[in-house]
Amino acid sequence: MNRRKFLKATLISGIAISSPEILFPLIAPADAAVKSDLAVARGTSPARITRAAIDGLGGIKRFISRGDVVVVKPNIGWDRTPEYAANTNPEVVATIVRLCYEAGAKKVKVFDNTVSNAKRCYKQSGIADAVSAVGGLVSFIDDRKFRDMKLSGYALRSWPLYMEVFEADKIINVPIAKTHGLTTLTLGMKNWMGIMGGWRGRIHQRIDGSLVDVSMAVTPVLVVLDAVRILTANGPQGGDLSDVKLLNTVVAGTDQVAVDAYGATLFGMRGSDLAYVRMGHEAGLGTMELSKLKIKRITA
């Protein structure tokens, strides 16, 4: 080593030893630039693992800005209490609402076009009380707020969708993972049925393509899949506690297809086993190839 190289090496070493904070920031950006595509958090507290999963993607401020009006869209479709895993876990929903406010959101709205009686679903699910307790704005669906929207046309050329979703600055999809008689599983993309108006039974003949059409019309900044409890049979409504499995898991990501593909693995399946996931992948909505994604696993 010549004198110049020796002095340079000595200088850098000296700086690092005496002031490591000077050198290490030069290295940190390369690590910081590597973002996770999915974050999977496990633990016994629904609130803690929800926060951990979102932190694993970079934190709520990556997605929500000061002054945003945010729609948080859970599944509140059924007249069931949380232990039956028919609706999104209320602690998961409330935690996301709280995080949005911590990030400076102006308003956080929560609603769903329920299947069973709306008042009973909102109350029995625990979501209305949990969200109201942290300042979220819970509302029932107003039929006057549906507007016919053009869709991509795999199965639907248009459908009435709920305008409050599209008028918001940011949308967060918060489905629960469970079985479904028509689509095998209901995860994130299926959760958009809760923003559809009209007679939703009409899409059942071509439900997979219809789900892709609606999913391509909505752009969530974040998808948070509740798998605290999953419903393994007799979904989507359930009703027998023996069909419920406690996983204590929350999955977060920005890619609708990827989150659903990972959700399939919780049931011992692959994303490609679900027709709407395959179609979403082929349509370019997202990717179902989990092997190509950076997945961060967290115990919280």
N, C-alpha and C positions, 0 to 999 in steps of 0.2 A: 504494500500500500504506500503510495507517495505521500508527501507531506500535506498536499492540498486535500486529498481524500481523507487522510487521517484527521486533519483539523475539522473537516465537515462532519465526519462521523462523531467526533468527540463533542462538537457543538450541539448536534441533534440529541445525543445521549444525555448531555448535561441539561438541556432544556427539558427533556422528558422526565428526568429524575427530579429536578427542582420545581418544575411547573407542568405536571402531566396534563393539566387541563388545556394547555396551549397546544400540545401535539395531538391529543386524542380527538378533538373536534375535527381535525383534518381527516381522520379515519372514519368517524361516525357517520357522515352523510352516505357513504357507500352502503352501510348496514341499514340506515334509516330508509334508504330508497327501496329496499326489498320489502314490499308490502305483502301481507297474506291475502290470498283470494277468499279463503274461508277461515273462520275461527270457531272452534268447537270447545265449549267450556262445560266442565262437569263438576258437580258439587251438590251439597244438600240444601243450599239456600237459592231459591229461584231468582231472587233479587240480585244476589252476588254473582251468579253465573251469567245472568243477562248482562250485567255491567262488564264482566270479564270478557265475554264474547265480543262485545262492541269495542272495548279497549284493545282487544286483540287485532282489530282491523285498523287501529289508529285513533280510536276514541270518537265520541259523539260529535266533537267539533269538526271532525273531518266531513260530516254529513249535514249538520245543522248550523246555521249562522244566526247571528243576532237579528231579531226582527222577523224571523220566518214564521209563517203560518204553516203548521204541520198537520197532516192527517196521519194518524196511527190507525191502521185497519186490522183489528183482530178478527177472529171467528167468534161470533156471539150467537150463532144460529140456532142453538138448541136450549130447551128448558131443562138444563142439567146443572148440577153443582160441580165444582172443580174436580172432585175425586173421580168423576166418571170420564174425564178426558174427552169430552165432546166439544168443548170450547177452549179457547186460548186461556192459559193460566193467568189469573188476575194479577198476580205479583209480577209476572213478566211484563204485562201491559203497563202496569202502573210504574214500573222501573223505567221503561222507555219514555213514558210521558215525563217523569221527573228529570231524566237525563236531557231531554229536549229543552226543558225550562232552564236547566243548569247551563246549557249552551247559549241561552239568550232568546229562545223562541218567544214570539209574541203571543201566539195561541197554539194550543194542541187540541185537535178535534178527534173524537173517537166515536165511531158508529158502525153499524152493519145492517144489511138487509136480511133480517132473520127469517128462518123457516117457521119456527114456532112463534107463539105470541111474543111480541117484542118486549113488552113490559116485564113479562116473566123471565124471558131469556136474559135481559140486562141485569135483573136482580139475582136470579138463581146462579148465573155464571160467576157472580162476585165482581164482575168487571166494572159495572156502573159505580158501585161504592168505592172500589179501589182507585179508580181513575179520578173520581170527584175529590177524593181525599188528598190528592197531590195537585189539584188545580186544573185537571183536564176538563175539557168541555164535552160532555156526553150528550148526544142528541139522537132522537129517533129519526128514521128515514122519512123524508118529506117527498111524497110522490111528485110534487110540482117541480122538483129539482132534477128530474131525469130528462136527458136530451138525447135524441137519436144521433149516434156518432158512426162515421164510416170506419169500417174495420178492414183487416188485411185480406179477408175473403177465402181463407182455407175452408171455413165452414159458414162464416157469417160475413155478409157485406156491410151490415149495419146492425146496431142494437142500442136501445136506450141505456145510457150509463149515468151514474150519479155525478152531477157537475161539481159538487163540493170537493171531490177528489182532484179534479183537473184545475180548479181555481186555487188550490193550495200551492205554496212555494215548494214544499217537500212532502213526499209520501213514504211512509214506512209500513211495509207489509209484515204482519205478525200472525202467521197461521199456527195451528197446532198440527202435529203429525198423527194421522190416524188412518184406519182403513176406510174404504168406500166401495159400495157395491158395483158402481159403474166404472170407476177409474182405477180400481184396485187400492190406490192410496189417495188421500187428499192432503196436499202440502201447500206450498206457496201459490203456485199458478191457479190451483183450484179455489183458493181463498178469494180470488177476484169475482167469483160469482156473487159475493156480497155487495158488489157495486152495480150489479145488473138489475134493471127493472124488467117490466113486462112479465110474460109467463115463461119462467126459466125452464119449465119442463120441456119446452119445445126444442131445447138444444140437446136433449138426452140422446137423440139418434146419432148425432155427430159431436159428442161432447168433447173429445180430445182436440179436434181441430178448433172447436169453439173456444176452448180454454186458451189455446195458443193465440187466436185472434184477439181476445180481450187482453191477454198478457202483453201483447205487442202494442196495445194502445196506452198502457200505463207504464210509467217509468219510475219505479221506486228508487230512492237513494240507498235504501237498505232493506234487506229481508232478514227477519229474525224468526227462526223456526223454533217453536216451543216443543221440546221433547222431554219436559219434566216428567210428564206421564204420557204414554202413547196408548192409543186404543188399537188393540191387535185383532179385534174381530167385531162384527156387528156394527161397523161404522156406516155412516158418520154420526148417528145419534147415540149409539151404545145403550147402556142401561143395566149392564151386568158388571160388577166390579171385578169379576174373574177375568174379564177381557182387557183389563187395564194393566199395563206394565210400567213400573217406576224406573225411569232411566236417568233422571236428574241431569238432563243435558239441554243445552241451548246452542243452536248453530246460527251463525251470522255470516252474511255475505252480501255482495252487491249484484251478483249474477243470479237471476231467478232460476235458470235451468240448473246451474251448479248446486244451488241450495237444495232444490228438489231431488237432484241426483244423489246428493249426500243423504238426504232424508230417507231415500229408498233403502240405503244400507242399514238403517236402524231396524228394518224389518227383514234383514237377510236377503235383500234384493239389490239389483243394479238399476241405475237410472234408465238404462235401455229397456228394462222390463215394463216401463210405463210409457204408453203410446204418446201422451202429451209431452213428456220429456224428450223423447226421440224427435218428435215433430218440432219442438222448440229449438232443439239443437240443430236440426237440418235447416230450419228457417233463419238461423243466425241470431236468435234471441239470446243465446248463451251457449255454454258448453256443458256436456254431461261427462266429459272425459276427466274424471277426478285425478287420474295419474299425472296429468299435466298441470295440476294446480298446486299452489303452495298452501298447505293446510296447517294452521297453527292449533295445537291442542293444549288446553289449559285445565289445570285443576284449581278450583277456587273454593 
